[in-house]
Amino acid sequence: MKFYATLPPGLEDVAAKEVEELGGRVEEIRQEKGRIFFSGEKDIIPAINHLSRTLERLNLLLLRCSVETLDDIYREVKSLDFSFIKGKSFAVRSLRVGEHDFTSMDIARVAGQAVIDSFMESHGERLRVNLSEPDVILRVELVENELFVGVDTTGDDAMHKRWWRVYNHPAHLNAATACGMIRLAEWKFDESLIDPMCGSGTIPIEAALMARNVPNKREFAYQKLCKKDFEWEEKNVRLKLFGIEKFRKHLEGALNNAENAGVLDTITFMQGDATEMSGEYDVIITNPPYGLRIHRKGAIERLYRDFAIAARKCMNQDSRLVIITAEYKLLARAAEEAGLQCTHERFVRYGGLLTKIMVFKV
């Protein structure tokens, strides 16, 4: 079976490695476009939806071709066999990237009609449309002149919307991006890991779930098409995970999130200032303030400088410091002044911001 998955742009190679670990055979990586294409057996559908930590959505690929007009889209979609929707309702979710003389709503309208007409011709009955809670979600996406038609196995709520989150920090980190950062840090489960600006606890919580092999415990769209049970084996591992948060409100939110995730006993949370952190850690991963979270560039510059100095004191020769920020020039200067060496960097789209993940060593 052919699949394509979407994820935060910039982490494609990281996600591709995870897909292969879960049994997929990666065939194409759209670097910095947030898409990877791969093949695999049917069992990979529940495995990826429940166990992938870097992807956002998994689609079963029905069609991939070049088109120019809405008529082309109608013709190509109508040529597909939609027998698998028999007795079920469906909806089309569309996406348009590039310059066209029609909208994404036009794509959804034309594609939806093509599905109805195709099924009517082959089965003599009209399919039910349910835009709010469909049994089957069809993704019809036009990127420049390339058309992708797929069955969404994940659902309207993407994988990064984790089941455990009961408290939302105003600028919490996308969980898929957080897991990408953990993978870039090459964290080993017997190493200590700290997030000194942990907010609602996303990074240490995801690290704990990753190490324990805890699946994403929520309903996915594929379960309306396939009732196959998903089996997994959770691991009992001793971990050294820490989170520091300056504000009590967010710290309490992190504690609630960790409790809901079932990993509260695994993470040591503390209230404190990241610029005053102490101890020694193998891995430091954090998402510091930037952009809308802090308005004065001078305050960011002081924070980054003071934090880099504090982090350097907590690192040994093998430690790794991984940071995501839109203020990467300020971070690079602060790290250099603190005696840290950048060993890896990459741009990652985070919401509407172009951010950079940077890895530092002593």
Secondary structure by P-SEA (a helix, b strand, c coil): ccccccccccaaaaaaaaaaaacccccccccccccccccccccaaaaaacccccccccccccbbbbbccaaaaaaaaaaccccccccccbbbbbbbcccccccaaaaaaaaaaaaaaaaaaaccbbbbbbcccccbbbbbbbcccbbbbbbbccccccccccccccccccccccaaaaaaaaaaacccccbbbbcccccccaaaaaaaaaaacccccccccccccccbbbbbbbbbcccccbbbbccaaaaaaaaaaaaaacccccbbbbbcccccccccccbbbbbcccccccccaaaaaaaaaaaaaaaaaaccccbbbbbbccaaaaaaaaaaaacccccbbbbbbccccbbbbbbbcc
